[in-house]
Amino acid sequence: MVWGGWEGHEPKACVDIFAPLLEEAGFAVDIEDTLEVYLDETRMASYDLINQTYTMSTISKEALAALLKTIAAGTGFAGWHGGMADAFRQSTDYQFMVGGQWVAHPGNIIDYEVNIIPSENPDPIVTGLSDFKMNSEQYYMHVDPSNEVLATTTFNADYCPWIAGTVMPVVWKRRYGEGKIFYSSLGHVAKDFEVYEAREIVRRGLIWASR
């Protein structure tokens, strides 16, 4: 688990929520606060999963290349909100791997609904979960159409009328080479994970993405 970047997203507090849940699931968890860990090729190849919570930062070309190589070889990559999908705004190779990039949150902290995509065979990440409410940032994102979307949200006309009715992915999974990618746009601050569904989706997603 790698945390850092903008403190407004409470990266360490959020990591501290999920580290024990991963340990309960049988993982040995290492926690780092520097992106330079990605340069340790031997160590990175030994991991089943990388969770990154690192908003609005930059990454060296060398560290990014090492990260992408690790994931393409089969290590999973998973995370939430800006810690994963607003990490490195200038790194399009990184965004291609993640499958999306944050661009706006109209209205800032608002009430909105997250809708689980109905399916006859629901994905294990959302099995048994129903639509739920959030009071947080409703992320408007640029997304890859190849993502397998598991939950969405619909924008209304209150803040940006021109996007009213837009259905936006909230939770998705995808592949990058041999690596599994999981993302949830929920989790602006640690308090957001007091919503059971928001926390449970991330918990399941982290486990799913693991090698």
C-alpha positions as CSV (number, residue, x, y, z in Angstrom):
1,M,0.0,0.0,0.0
2,V,1.5,3.3,-1.2
3,W,0.2,6.6,0.2
4,G,1.0,10.2,-0.2
5,G,0.2,13.3,-2.3
6,W,-2.5,15.7,-1.4
7,E,-3.4,15.5,2.3
8,G,-7.0,16.6,1.6
9,H,-7.9,13.0,0.6
10,E,-6.6,11.7,4.0
11,P,-4.5,9.1,2.3
12,K,-2.9,7.5,5.4
13,A,-6.3,7.4,7.3
14,C,-7.9,5.6,4.3
15,V,-5.0,3.2,4.0
16,D,-5.4,2.5,7.7
17,I,-9.0,1.4,7.1
18,F,-8.1,-1.2,4.5
19,A,-4.8,-2.5,5.7
20,P,-6.5,-4.5,8.6
21,L,-9.2,-5.7,6.2
22,L,-6.5,-7.1,3.9
23,E,-4.7,-8.7,6.8
24,E,-8.0,-10.3,7.9
25,A,-8.2,-11.7,4.3
26,G,-4.8,-13.4,4.7
27,F,-2.5,-10.8,3.2
28,A,0.8,-9.7,4.6
29,V,0.7,-5.9,4.1
30,D,3.6,-3.5,3.6
31,I,2.9,0.3,3.8
32,E,5.1,2.9,2.1
33,D,4.9,6.7,1.7
34,T,7.1,7.1,-1.4
35,L,6.7,6.2,-5.1
36,E,10.4,5.3,-5.3
37,V,9.4,1.9,-4.0
38,Y,8.2,1.1,-7.5
39,L,11.9,1.1,-8.6
40,D,12.7,-2.0,-6.5
41,E,12.1,-4.5,-9.3
42,T,12.6,-7.6,-7.2
43,R,10.5,-6.4,-4.3
44,M,7.7,-5.3,-6.6
45,A,7.6,-8.6,-8.5
46,S,7.0,-10.4,-5.2
47,Y,3.7,-8.6,-4.5
48,D,0.3,-9.9,-5.4
49,L,-1.3,-6.5,-5.2
50,I,-0.4,-2.8,-5.2
51,N,-2.9,-0.3,-3.6
52,Q,-2.0,3.3,-4.4
53,T,-3.5,6.3,-2.6
54,Y,-1.5,9.2,-4.0
55,T,-3.4,12.2,-5.3
56,M,-2.2,15.2,-7.5
57,S,1.4,14.3,-7.6
58,T,4.1,13.5,-10.2
59,I,6.0,10.3,-10.9
60,S,9.3,9.9,-12.5
61,K,9.5,8.2,-15.9
62,E,11.6,5.5,-14.3
63,A,9.2,4.8,-11.5
64,L,6.2,4.8,-13.9
65,A,7.9,2.4,-16.3
66,A,8.7,0.1,-13.4
67,L,5.1,0.2,-12.1
68,L,3.6,-0.5,-15.5
69,K,6.0,-3.4,-16.1
70,T,5.1,-4.9,-12.7
71,I,1.4,-4.7,-13.4
72,A,1.7,-6.0,-16.9
73,A,3.6,-9.0,-15.5
74,G,0.6,-10.0,-13.2
75,T,0.6,-7.9,-10.0
76,G,-2.8,-6.4,-9.4
77,F,-3.4,-2.7,-9.0
78,A,-6.4,-1.3,-7.1
79,G,-7.6,1.8,-5.4
80,W,-10.1,4.6,-5.0
81,H,-11.0,8.2,-5.7
82,G,-8.2,10.6,-6.6
83,G,-5.6,8.4,-5.0
84,M,-5.7,6.2,-8.1
85,A,-7.5,8.2,-10.8
86,D,-6.1,11.7,-10.2
87,A,-2.6,10.7,-9.2
88,F,-0.4,11.8,-12.2
89,R,-2.3,14.2,-14.5
90,Q,0.5,14.4,-17.0
91,S,1.1,10.7,-17.3
92,T,-1.2,9.4,-20.1
93,D,0.4,5.9,-20.0
94,Y,-0.6,5.7,-16.3
95,Q,-4.2,6.8,-17.2
96,F,-4.4,4.2,-19.9
97,M,-3.6,1.5,-17.4
98,V,-6.1,2.8,-14.8
99,G,-8.9,3.2,-17.4
100,G,-9.9,6.7,-16.4
101,Q,-9.0,10.1,-15.1
102,W,-11.0,12.5,-12.8
103,V,-11.9,15.8,-14.4
104,A,-14.6,17.4,-12.2
105,H,-16.9,17.1,-9.2
106,P,-19.8,19.5,-9.8
107,G,-21.2,20.9,-6.6
108,N,-18.3,19.6,-4.5
109,I,-19.8,17.8,-1.5
110,I,-23.4,16.8,-2.5
111,D,-26.0,14.1,-2.0
112,Y,-26.1,11.5,-4.8
113,E,-26.9,7.9,-5.5
114,V,-24.7,5.0,-6.6
115,N,-26.5,2.4,-8.7
116,I,-25.3,-1.2,-8.9
117,I,-25.6,-2.5,-12.5
118,P,-28.2,-5.2,-12.5
119,S,-27.2,-8.6,-13.9
120,E,-28.4,-12.2,-13.9
121,N,-24.9,-13.2,-12.8
122,P,-23.7,-10.2,-10.6
123,D,-20.0,-9.8,-10.3
124,P,-18.6,-10.9,-6.9
125,I,-17.5,-7.3,-6.2
126,V,-21.1,-6.2,-6.0
127,T,-23.0,-9.4,-5.3
128,G,-25.8,-8.8,-2.8
129,L,-25.4,-5.0,-2.7
130,S,-28.2,-2.6,-3.6
131,D,-28.2,1.0,-4.7
132,F,-27.0,3.4,-2.0
133,K,-26.6,7.1,-1.1
134,M,-23.5,9.1,-0.7
135,N,-22.8,12.6,0.6
136,S,-19.4,13.3,-1.0
137,E,-17.8,14.3,-4.3
138,Q,-19.6,12.9,-7.3
139,Y,-16.8,12.3,-9.7
140,Y,-17.1,13.2,-13.4
141,M,-14.5,11.3,-15.3
142,H,-13.0,10.6,-18.6
143,V,-13.2,6.8,-18.9
144,D,-12.0,4.0,-21.1
145,P,-15.0,2.3,-23.0
146,S,-13.3,-1.1,-22.5
147,N,-13.8,-1.0,-18.7
148,E,-16.1,-3.6,-17.2
149,V,-18.4,-1.2,-15.2
150,L,-20.1,-2.5,-12.1
151,A,-21.7,0.6,-10.7
152,T,-22.7,4.0,-12.0
153,T,-24.1,7.4,-10.9
154,T,-26.4,9.8,-12.8
155,F,-25.8,13.6,-12.8
156,N,-28.7,15.9,-12.3
157,A,-29.2,19.6,-13.5
158,D,-28.4,21.3,-10.1
159,Y,-24.9,22.3,-10.9
160,C,-24.0,21.7,-14.5
161,P,-27.3,21.5,-16.5
162,W,-25.5,20.5,-19.7
163,I,-24.5,17.1,-18.2
164,A,-27.9,16.4,-16.6
165,G,-28.8,12.7,-17.2
166,T,-25.2,11.7,-17.8
167,V,-24.6,8.2,-16.5
168,M,-21.0,8.0,-15.2
169,P,-19.1,4.9,-14.1
170,V,-18.3,4.7,-10.4
171,V,-16.8,1.2,-10.1
172,W,-15.0,-0.7,-12.8
173,K,-12.5,-3.5,-13.4
174,R,-10.2,-4.2,-16.3
175,R,-6.9,-5.8,-17.4
176,Y,-3.5,-4.4,-18.1
177,G,-1.4,-7.1,-19.6
178,E,-1.6,-10.0,-17.1
179,G,-2.5,-7.6,-14.2
180,K,-6.0,-7.0,-12.9
181,I,-7.1,-3.4,-12.3
182,F,-9.9,-2.4,-9.9
183,Y,-11.1,1.2,-9.3
184,S,-13.9,2.9,-7.3
185,S,-14.4,6.7,-7.4
186,L,-15.8,6.7,-3.9
187,G,-13.7,7.7,-0.9
188,H,-13.0,11.4,-0.9
189,V,-12.1,11.2,2.8
190,A,-12.0,8.4,5.4
191,K,-15.5,9.2,6.7
192,D,-16.9,8.2,3.3
193,F,-16.0,4.6,4.1
194,E,-18.5,4.6,7.0
195,V,-21.0,3.8,4.3
196,Y,-21.0,0.0,4.3
197,E,-21.4,-0.4,0.5
198,A,-18.5,2.0,-0.3
199,R,-16.2,0.2,2.0
200,E,-17.3,-3.3,1.1
201,I,-16.9,-2.6,-2.7
202,V,-13.3,-1.5,-2.2
203,R,-12.5,-4.4,0.2
204,R,-13.8,-6.9,-2.4
205,G,-12.1,-5.1,-5.2
206,L,-8.7,-5.1,-3.6
207,I,-9.0,-8.9,-3.0
208,W,-10.3,-9.5,-6.6
209,A,-7.4,-7.6,-8.1
210,S,-4.8,-9.6,-6.3
211,R,-2.7,-12.0,-8.3
